[in-house]
């Protein structure tokens, strides 16, 4: 996949889509970056260069701005350039895309609050040059307000640079499916999926407004330059539809196909479903390395619904893969090679099987008893994502440690916390602290941040549930570590940045245990989420500790969370589970009672987390079976990380 990445070092320049071979499937120009941070910095520099050019000409620079997680790093870099390089915003006029309706400006979930928090409060933009749709306009004035907003944009000659994100419905701004290509600024009803995606920030779907004010598609398309940002695997499907699909009101982002200066800026995960990334052999000649061969043969097996060993030369030739046979010879030889490769990923001994030849096994046989750290971003990711493997490691006698990187207190609902504290009141009727917590929870408003006492209560709930689960698996309490990394402890959905304190805590634990194996969450569906920060903390710790002698014998395995699984070709270790082991994993998840029966961050999948985990593990097992390998009840998958 790395070969498909376009490395940009200076500037993102527009190229007309469809005019060069590698984009013949594509209708919108796009560039792919190794990381969203690198991409965001370059987008910020394009904006800064535009501001400076306009300033030199004595002109106003009109920016259309977006909210959400995608542009956060762009705004951070603009603020840095203002502070360190003297970038001035005095000649800048901004128009934000949208705002929830109704919502007050002091609501921490309003886009007014977001923009001031991330950008406007930190630069020298004139207050009168900031334009954000007003979520407090009365119903009777709303129609005229939208017309006036549109006319104000036009009075400045339109937007010079429009920054966009993309929703999983394909919306740009809040232009949901069904929006017209010529639509202007207006009120709109939010799609259910859009509200679900916003639910974590509002601490539940019920708190998300049902309406919004948004610039129209027609307004956006009049911008002289458009840059759309998309990060993470959860955006991959909609990015493919927008770039390669037919123009349709059902995917409003496809309307950008007719704009002559639009660029989609993607990270690797968001680009993963594009034809030139997912199946590059259908687009151009390939250099067939081992990973690409495995990816291609698995794809062909799934496409033809044939196991490896039944694929024929004709199957390869009929599906654009004749070039792979010129390197490998007959299909039979390649099929055997891929069969053996995938067969060798399967092991019932995730810590290595003692006293056997390990040359074709994913893990080493020695040392027979390994020291293992399982890093879990939240206090249930360990059992949800790798509960079967966790139990197997304990049963096979390894010294297993679990490290919960964050307290997870924000995911405990107020109702759940109240239930526990009312029990505490019965046991301790004279406690003024208990009375204070009960009063706070019963009277908490939507903008109130949990008090320190409430956060401690919610943290204790999650600790107790974690200990119950690890005891069930057979782990002694002294091997359970609650790290409570500082970046998480803000009391709000918005977390702090990774700091030296976070990394030091990680380093100290690793240095104390000196593990042979580390398991960590490699689930990057949200590149700005807790999982991503926790993984970054581990990677930074590994960089620091790499010179230590014990690290030469440490292997790192990445698991995926409840949302996505590794692609089959990416799997380096597959740990099968019997029906009894699946049930044991289910029970260990059940101990996290506060996250069951109405979990706060459910997403658009109404299944319980334990159901998602089982369905995902069974789906992985079925993929192995369909490739012609053994038929297991379920499989947990891991990818090795080399540092």
C-alpha positions in Angstrom: 0.0 0.0 0.0 2.9 2.4 0.7 3.6 2.5 -3.1 0.2 4.2 -3.6 1.0 7.1 -1.2 1.8 10.4 -2.7 4.4 12.0 -0.5 4.1 15.8 -0.6 6.7 18.0 1.0 5.9 21.5 -0.2 2.5 22.2 -1.6 -0.8 20.4 -2.5 -1.4 21.4 -6.1 -4.5 20.7 -8.1 -4.5 18.3 -11.0 -7.5 17.6 -13.2 -8.9 14.1 -12.4 -9.1 11.5 -15.1 -6.2 12.9 -17.2 -3.5 10.5 -16.1 -3.5 6.7 -15.9 -3.6 6.2 -12.2 -6.8 8.1 -11.7 -8.9 6.7 -14.6 -11.4 5.5 -12.1 -11.5 8.8 -10.3 -13.5 11.9 -10.9 -12.0 14.2 -8.2 -8.4 15.0 -7.7 -7.0 13.6 -4.5 -3.7 13.1 -2.7 -2.8 10.5 -0.1 -0.6 11.1 2.9 1.1 8.8 5.5 -0.6 10.7 8.3 -3.3 13.2 8.9 -0.9 15.5 10.7 1.5 15.8 7.8 -1.5 16.5 5.5 -3.0 19.1 7.8 0.2 21.0 8.0 0.4 21.3 4.3 -3.2 22.4 4.0 -2.6 25.1 6.7 0.4 26.3 4.7 -1.7 26.6 1.5 -4.2 28.7 3.5 -1.4 30.8 5.0 0.1 31.4 1.6 -3.2 32.6 0.2 -3.7 35.0 3.2 -0.2 36.5 2.6 -0.8 36.9 -1.2 -4.1 38.6 -0.6 -2.4 40.9 2.0 0.3 41.9 -0.4 -2.4 42.8 -2.9 -4.3 44.8 -0.3 -7.3 42.4 -0.7 -9.5 40.6 1.8 -9.0 36.9 2.0 -12.4 35.1 2.3 -12.2 31.7 4.0 -15.0 29.1 4.3 -14.3 27.1 7.4 -15.4 23.6 8.7 -15.7 22.1 12.1 -15.4 18.6 13.5 -12.3 16.5 14.1 -10.9 16.7 10.6 -9.7 20.3 10.5 -8.4 20.5 14.1 -4.7 20.0 13.1 -5.1 22.6 10.3 -6.2 25.2 12.9 -3.4 24.2 15.3 -0.8 24.9 12.6 -2.4 28.2 11.6 -2.3 29.3 15.2 1.3 28.2 15.4 2.2 30.2 12.3 0.4 33.2 13.8 2.4 33.0 17.0 5.8 32.0 15.7 5.9 33.3 12.1 3.8 36.4 12.4 0.9 35.2 10.2 -1.8 37.9 10.5 -5.5 37.3 10.1 -6.5 41.0 10.0 -7.3 40.8 6.3 -9.3 37.6 6.7 -13.1 37.3 6.6 -14.5 33.9 7.5 -17.8 32.2 6.9 -18.4 28.9 8.7 -20.3 26.2 6.9 -22.9 25.3 9.4 -24.2 25.3 13.0 -26.6 23.2 15.0 -30.1 24.6 15.4 -31.2 25.6 17.9 -28.1 26.0 20.1 -26.6 28.7 22.2 -23.2 30.2 21.5 -22.0 29.3 25.0 -22.9 25.6 24.5 -19.6 23.7 24.4 -20.9 21.6 21.5 -21.8 24.6 19.4 -19.6 25.4 16.3 -19.4 29.0 17.6 -17.6 27.6 20.7 -15.5 25.2 18.6 -14.2 27.8 16.2 -13.3 30.2 19.0 -11.7 27.5 21.0 -9.6 26.1 18.2 -8.8 29.2 16.1 -10.4 32.6 16.7 -9.4 33.1 20.3 -5.7 32.5 19.4 -5.2 34.8 16.3 -5.7 38.5 15.5 -8.8 38.2 13.3 -11.2 41.1 13.7 -14.4 40.0 15.6 -16.6 41.7 12.9 -15.0 39.5 10.2 -16.1 36.3 11.8 -19.4 34.9 10.4 -20.9 31.7 11.9 -24.6 30.7 11.4 -26.6 31.8 14.4 -28.2 28.9 16.2 -30.3 31.3 18.3 -32.3 32.9 15.5 -36.1 32.6 16.0 -38.1 30.2 13.8 -39.9 33.1 12.1 -36.7 35.0 11.3 -34.7 31.9 10.2 -35.6 32.0 6.5 -34.6 35.6 6.0 -31.5 35.1 8.1 -30.3 32.4 5.7 -30.9 34.6 2.7 -28.9 37.4 4.4 -26.0 35.0 5.2 -25.9 34.0 1.6 -26.0 37.6 0.4 -23.2 38.6 2.8 -21.0 35.9 1.2 -21.8 37.2 -2.2 -21.0 40.8 -1.1 -17.4 39.8 -0.6 -17.2 38.2 -4.0 -17.6 34.7 -2.8 -15.3 32.4 -1.0 -11.6 32.2 -2.0 -10.8 29.0 -0.1 -13.3 26.5 1.2 -12.2 23.9 3.8 -14.5 20.8 4.0 -14.9 17.6 5.9 -17.1 14.7 4.7 -19.7 12.9 6.8 -20.5 9.2 6.4 -23.7 10.1 4.6 -21.6 12.0 2.0 -22.7 15.3 3.4 -20.5 18.4 2.9 -21.4 21.0 5.5 -24.8 19.7 6.7 -26.0 19.1 3.1 -27.5 15.7 3.8 -28.6 13.2 1.1 -31.3 14.7 -1.1 -29.7 18.1 -1.1 -29.9 19.9 -4.5 -26.8 20.9 -6.5 -27.9 24.5 -6.5 -29.0 24.7 -2.9 -28.2 27.8 -0.9 -27.9 28.6 2.8 -30.9 27.1 4.6 -32.2 25.1 7.6 -32.0 21.3 7.2 -33.0 18.2 9.2 -30.0 16.1 10.1 -29.7 12.5 8.9 -29.8 9.9 11.6 -26.2 8.7 10.9 -25.0 12.3 11.2 -26.6 12.6 14.6 -25.2 9.2 15.7 -21.7 10.3 14.7 -22.2 13.5 16.8 -23.6 11.6 19.8 -20.3 11.1 21.7 -19.7 14.8 21.8 -23.3 15.4 23.1 -23.0 12.5 25.6 -25.8 10.6 23.9 -28.0 10.6 20.8 -31.0 12.1 22.6 -29.0 15.3 23.2 -28.0 15.9 19.6 -30.1 18.6 17.8 -32.3 17.4 15.0 -31.8 20.5 12.8 -28.9 22.7 11.6 -28.2 25.8 9.4 -25.9 25.1 6.6 -24.4 26.7 3.5 -25.8 25.0 0.4 -24.1 22.9 -2.1 -24.4 25.7 -4.6 -22.7 28.1 -2.2 -19.8 25.7 -1.6 -19.3 25.0 -5.3 -18.9 28.7 -6.0 -15.7 28.8 -4.0 -12.6 29.4 -6.0 -10.6 26.6 -4.3 -12.0 23.6 -2.3 -10.0 21.3 -0.1 -11.8 18.4 1.5 -10.2 16.5 4.4 -10.9 12.8 5.2 -9.2 10.8 7.9 -9.6 7.2 9.1 -11.0 3.9 7.9 -14.6 4.9 8.8 -14.5 7.4 5.9 -13.1 5.0 3.3 -16.4 3.8 1.8 -17.9 7.3 1.4 -14.6 8.7 0.0 -14.7 6.0 -2.7 -18.3 6.8 -3.5 -17.6 10.5 -3.7 -14.5 10.2 -5.9 -15.4 7.2 -8.1 -19.2 7.1 -8.0 -21.8 8.7 -10.2 -22.9 12.2 -9.3 -26.0 11.9 -7.1 -28.0 13.8 -4.6 -27.8 10.7 -2.3 -24.0 11.5 -1.9 -23.8 15.3 -2.0 -20.0 15.2 -2.0 -20.2 13.8 -5.6 -21.3 17.3 -6.7 -17.7 18.4 -6.3 -16.8 16.3 -9.3 -17.9 19.2 -11.5 -15.8 21.8 -9.6 -12.6 22.6 -11.5 -10.3 23.2 -8.4 -11.2 20.6 -5.8 -8.7 18.3 -4.0 -9.5 15.6 -1.5 -6.7 15.3 1.0 -6.7 11.8 2.5 -4.7 9.7 4.9 -3.9 6.0 4.1 -6.9 4.6 5.9 -9.4 7.0 4.3 -8.0 6.1 0.8 -8.1 2.4 1.4 -11.2 1.6 -0.7 -10.1 3.6 -3.8 -9.5 1.3 -6.7 -5.9 2.3 -7.2 -5.2 1.6 -3.5 -7.4 -1.5 -2.9 -6.8 -3.3 -6.3 -4.0 -1.5 -8.0 -3.5 -4.3 -10.5 -6.8 -3.2 -12.1 -5.3 0.2 -12.8 -1.7 -0.1 -13.8 1.3 -2.5 -13.8 2.3 -3.6 -10.3 5.5 -4.5 -8.6 4.4 -7.7 -7.0 5.9 -7.8 -3.5 4.8 -10.6 -1.1 2.1 -8.5 0.6 0.5 -7.3 -2.6 0.5 -10.9 -3.9 -1.3 -12.1 -0.8 -3.8 -9.2 -1.1 -4.5 -9.9 -4.7 -4.9 -13.7 -4.4 -7.3 -13.3 -1.4 -9.3 -10.7 -3.4 -9.5 -13.1 -6.3 -10.6 -15.9 -4.1 -13.3 -13.8 -2.6 -14.4 -12.4 -6.0 -14.7 -15.9 -7.6 -16.0 -17.5 -4.4 -13.3 -20.2 -4.7 -10.9 -21.4 -2.1 -7.2 -20.8 -2.9 -6.5 -24.3 -4.2 -9.3 -24.1 -6.8 -8.2 -20.9 -8.5 -7.1 -21.4 -12.1 -5.0 -19.6 -14.7 -8.2 -18.5 -16.3 -9.4 -16.9 -13.1 -6.3 -14.8 -12.9 -6.3 -13.8 -16.6 -10.0 -13.0 -16.6 -9.7 -10.6 -13.7 -6.7 -8.5 -14.7 -4.0 -10.5 -12.9 -2.1 -12.2 -15.7 1.0 -10.3 -14.8 1.3 -12.0 -11.4 1.5 -15.4 -13.2 4.4 -14.2 -15.4 6.4 -14.0 -12.1 5.0 -17.0 -10.3 4.4 -19.5 -13.0 1.2 -21.6 -13.0 -1.7 -20.7 -10.7 -1.2 -24.0 -8.8 2.2 -22.9 -7.5 1.0 -19.5 -6.4 -2.1 -21.0 -4.8 -0.1 -23.4 -2.7 2.2 -20.5 -1.7 -0.7 -18.4 -0.5 -2.4 -21.3 1.2 0.7 -22.0 3.2 1.3 -18.4 4.0 -2.2 -18.0 5.5 -2.1 -21.4 7.2 1.0 -20.3 9.0 -0.7 -17.4 10.6 -3.0 -19.7 12.6 -1.9 -20.7 16.1 -3.6 -21.8 19.3 -0.4 -20.7 21.2 -0.3 -16.9 21.0 2.6 -16.8 23.4 4.5 -19.4 21.3 4.3 -23.2 21.6 7.2 -24.6 23.7 9.7 -27.2 22.4 8.5 -27.1 18.8 9.9 -25.9 15.4 8.7 -22.3 15.3 10.0 -21.5 11.8 6.5 -21.5 10.4 4.7 -20.2 13.4 3.8 -16.5 14.1 5.4 -16.5 17.5 8.7 -17.8 19.0 8.8 -20.9 21.1 11.3 -19.4 23.5 11.2 -18.3 26.1 8.5 -20.9 26.9 7.0 -18.6 29.6 6.8 -15.0 28.4 6.2 -11.7 30.2 3.2 -10.1 28.4 1.6 -6.6 28.6 -1.8 -6.1 27.1 -2.4 -2.3 26.7 -6.1 -1.5 26.7 -7.1 2.2 25.9 -10.3 1.9 27.8 -11.1 -0.5 30.7 -12.9 -3.0 28.4 -11.0 -3.0 25.1 -8.9 -5.9 26.3 -11.7 -8.4 26.6 -13.8 -7.0 23.8 -11.0 -7.1 21.3 -8.8 -10.0 22.4 -10.6 -11.7 25.3 -10.0 -15.2 23.8 -6.3 -14.6 23.3 -6.1 -13.0 26.8 -7.5 -16.1 28.4 -5.3 -18.4 26.3 -2.2 -16.6 27.4 -3.1 -16.9 31.1 -4.1 -20.5 30.7 -0.8 -21.4 29.0 1.2 -20.0 32.0 2.6 -16.7 30.8 3.1 -13.8 33.1 0.3 -11.6 31.8 -0.2 -7.9 32.8 -3.1 -5.7 31.7 -2.6 -2.0 31.6 -5.7 0.2 31.2 -4.3 3.4 29.7 -7.3 5.6 30.6 -9.9 5.6 33.3 -12.8 5.5 30.8 -14.8 7.6 33.3 -16.4 9.8 30.6 -18.2 6.7 29.2 -20.1 6.1 32.5 -23.5 7.7 32.2 -24.9 9.9 34.9 -27.7 7.5 35.5 -25.3 4.6 36.0 -23.2 6.7 38.4 -26.3 7.7 40.4 -27.3 4.1 40.8 -23.9 3.3 42.4 -23.7 6.3 44.6 -27.2 5.8 46.0 -26.1 2.3 47.0 -23.1 4.0 48.7 -25.6 6.3 50.5 -27.3 3.3 52.1 -24.0 2.0 53.3 -22.7 5.4 54.4 -25.7 7.5 55.3 -23.6 10.3 57.0 -21.3 11.1 54.1 -21.6 14.7 53.0 -19.4 13.8 49.9 -22.0 11.2 48.9 -24.8 13.7 49.3 -22.8 16.2 47.2 -22.4 13.7 44.4 -26.1 12.8 44.4 -27.1 16.4 44.3 -24.7 17.2 41.4 -25.9 14.2 39.3 -29.6 14.9 39.8 -29.1 18.6 38.9 -26.4 18.4 36.2 -27.0 20.6 33.2 -25.8 19.9 29.7 -22.8 22.2 30.0 -21.7 21.1 33.4 -18.4 19.3 33.6 -18.2 16.4 36.1 -16.7 17.4 39.4 -13.5 15.7 40.6 -15.6 13.6 43.0 -17.9 12.4 40.3 -15.0 11.6 38.0 -13.4 9.6 40.8 -16.7 7.7 41.3 -17.0 6.9 37.6 -13.4 5.8 37.5 -13.9 3.5 40.5 -16.9 1.9 38.7 -14.8 1.1 35.7 -11.9 -0.1 37.8 -14.2 -2.5 39.8 -15.7 -3.9 36.6 -12.2 -4.4 35.1 -11.0 -6.3 38.1 -14.1 -8.5 38.1 -13.3 -9.4 34.4 -9.6 -10.0 34.9 -10.3 -12.2 38.0 -12.7 -14.2 35.9 -10.0 -14.7 33.3 -7.6 -15.9 36.1 -5.3 -12.9 36.4 -4.1 -11.8 39.8 -5.0 -8.3 40.9 -1.3 -7.3 41.2 -1.0 -7.8 37.4 -3.7 -5.2 36.6 -2.4 -1.7 36.2 -4.6 1.5 36.0 -2.4 4.1 34.3 -4.9 6.9 34.1 -2.9 8.8 31.5 -3.2 12.5 32.1 -4.2 13.5 28.5 -7.6 11.8 29.1 -8.5 13.4 32.5 -10.2 16.6 31.3 -13.7 15.7 32.4 -15.0 16.3 28.9 -15.2 14.6 25.5 -12.4 16.8 24.3 -9.1 15.4 25.5 -5.7 17.0 26.1 -2.7 16.5 23.9 -0.2 13.7 24.5 2.4 14.9 26.9 5.8 13.8 28.3 4.0 12.7 31.5 1.8 10.3 29.5 4.8 8.8 27.7 6.8 8.6 31.0 4.1 6.5 32.6 4.1 4.1 29.6 7.9 3.9 29.7 8.0 3.2 33.5 5.6 0.3 33.2 7.3 -1.3 30.2 10.8 -0.9 31.8 9.5 -2.4 35.1 8.0 -5.5 33.4 10.5 -5.9 30.5 8.0 -7.8 28.3 8.6 -10.3 25.6 5.2 -9.5 24.1 3.1 -6.3 24.0 -0.4 -6.2 22.7 -2.0 -2.9 21.9 -5.1 -1.4 20.1 -4.3 -0.6 16.5 -7.9 0.6 15.9 -7.5 3.9 14.1 -11.1 4.5 12.9 -11.0 7.9 14.5 -7.5 9.4 14.1 -8.2 12.0 16.8 -9.8 9.6 19.3 -8.5 8.0 22.4 -7.3 4.8 20.7 -5.1 6.9 18.4 -3.5 8.9 21.3 -3.0 5.7 23.4 -1.2 4.0 20.4 0.9 7.1 19.9 1.9 7.0 23.5 3.1 3.4 23.1 5.0 4.2 19.9 6.8 7.1 21.6 7.6 4.9 24.5 9.0 2.3 22.2 11.3 4.8 20.5 12.7 5.9 23.9 13.2 2.3 25.2 14.4 0.7 21.9 18.1 0.9 23.0 17.4 -1.2 26.1 18.7 -4.7 25.8 15.4 -6.4 26.8 13.6 -4.6 23.9 15.5 -6.6 21.4 13.4 -9.6 22.4 10.1 -7.8 22.6 7.5 -8.3 19.9 4.5 -6.0 19.5 1.1 -7.3 18.3 -1.8 -4.9 17.3 -5.4 -5.8 17.7 -8.4 -4.0 16.4 -11.4 -2.7 18.4 -15.1 -3.3 18.2 -15.5 -1.3 15.0 -13.2 -2.8 12.3 -11.1 -5.9 11.8 -7.8 -6.2 10.0 -8.0 -7.0 6.3 -7.3 -10.7 5.8 -4.0 -10.1 4.0 -2.8 -7.9 6.9 -3.2 -10.7 9.5 0.1 -12.0 10.9 -1.4 -14.1 13.8 -4.9 -15.7 13.9 -5.9 -17.2 17.2 -8.9 -19.6 16.8 -11.5 -20.0 19.5 -13.8 -23.0 20.3 -17.5 -22.5 21.1 -16.6 -22.7 24.8 -13.9 -20.0 24.5 -16.3 -17.7 22.7 -18.7 -18.1 25.6 -15.9 -17.4 28.1 -15.0 -14.2 26.2 -18.6 -13.1 26.2 -18.9 -13.6 30.0 -15.7 -11.5 30.6 -17.2 -8.7 28.6 -20.5 -8.9 30.6 -18.5 -7.9 33.8 -18.3 -4.4 32.3 -21.9 -3.8 33.2 -21.8 0.1 32.9 -21.0 -0.4 29.2 -23.8 -2.8 28.6 -27.5 -2.3 27.8 -27.3 1.2 26.3 -23.6 2.1 26.1 -23.0 5.8 25.7 -20.9 5.6 22.5 -22.9 3.1 20.6 -22.3 4.5 17.1 -24.7 3.6 14.4 -24.5 -0.1 15.2 -27.3 -1.1 17.6 -25.6 -4.4 18.5 -24.1 -4.7 22.0 -20.3 -4.7 22.0 -20.2 -8.4 22.9 -22.4 -9.2 19.9 -20.2 -7.1 17.6 -17.1 -8.8 18.9 -18.5 -12.3 18.3 -19.9 -11.5 14.9 -16.5 -10.0 13.9 -14.6 -13.0 15.2 -17.0 -15.4 13.4 -16.7 -13.4 10.2 -12.9 -13.7 10.3 -13.1 -17.4 10.9 -15.5 -17.7 7.9 -13.0 -15.8 5.7 -10.4 -18.3 6.6 -12.8 -21.2 5.9 -13.8 -19.7 2.5 -10.1 -19.5 1.5 -9.9 -23.3 2.0 -8.4 -23.3 5.5 -9.7 -24.9 8.7 -13.2 -24.2 9.9 -13.2 -22.6 13.3 -15.9 -21.2 15.5 -14.2 -17.8 15.7 -10.8 -16.2 15.2 -9.1 -13.1 16.8 -6.6 -11.4 14.5 -3.4 -9.5 15.1 -0.8 -7.7 13.0 2.8 -7.4 14.1 4.3 -4.0 14.5 8.0 -3.6 13.8 9.8 -0.8 15.7 
